[in-house]
Amino acid sequence: MNHPMANGVTELLDSLYRMIDDAKGGLGGTCRINRDDALDLLDEIRNKFPAELGEARKLMSQRADYLDGAKADAERIRQQAMDRAKQMVDEHEIVRQATAEAKRVTTEAERRASELKTAANTYCDDAMRRTEDAINVALNEIRQSHAKFRTVAGLGTPNNPSLRPQQVAYDAAKEEDY
């Protein structure tokens, strides 16, 4: 089952949720869904996880590159200020002005680097939090779907083996008789 509109895990999970929510209800809270369609959706979700995790890693790498660039810019600006100050050694007033300018530029560069670092950290933290939230939602929905499937398939509950009925192969045709 192909879902051209589903770009990410969240959209695919929404499709799976709608499939389950729209399924015909039976006795005991069971429902019938197209097994192949549900498994196709779960396969698509599984395949999307590495891509979204890769995107999070890419964001972290971009953050590191961004911070490295900010540090290099700050060092370059500081070095330029120091070089300028050294060139003005001939007169005391010029030296004093150059030193003050170098300190101002260095302070400004450090302030800017700190702002860039804070902005990059906030952005990455937010992106990682959103990714983690999406993964947690997806994992909870998959666990719920798995538990429902085990119940429908007659496999009992995974946490209490003593309550497991005799294990039999899931038969979709028998499910439709209910």
C-alpha positions, 0 to 999 in steps of 0.5 A: 500500500503506497501513501504518496501524501505520507512524508514522515513517520507522523503521517504514516502513523496517522494513516495507521491510526485512521485505518484502525479507527475506521475498522469495523468493530466486533465483539469484545472491542476487536476490529477487522483491518486489512492485515497486508495494508497494516503491515505495509504501513508498519514497514513504511514507518520502520523504513522512515525511522532511519531517515528521520534519525539521520536528519537529527544527526545531520542537524547535530553535525550542522550545529557543530559546523556552525559553532566551529565557524563562529569560533573561527570568525571570532578568532579571525576578528580577534587576530585582526584586532590584535594585528591592527593594534601592533601596527599602531605601536608608534604613538601612545594614543594610537596604541591606546585606541587600538587596544581599546578597539581590539578589546571591543572587537574581541568582546563583540566577537565573543558576545556574538559567538555566545549568541550563535552558540545559544541559538544553535543549541536551542535550535538543535535541542528543539529539533531533537525534542520534536524528533524524540516526541515523534519517535515516542508517539510512534513507538507507543502507537506501534506497541498498541497496534501490536497488542491489539494484533496479538489479541485478534490473532489469539496470541494472548498478552506478551507480558503474561505468558500464563494467560496465553491461549494455545498459539495458532497461526493468524487466519484473516478468513476466520476473523471475518466470520466474527 
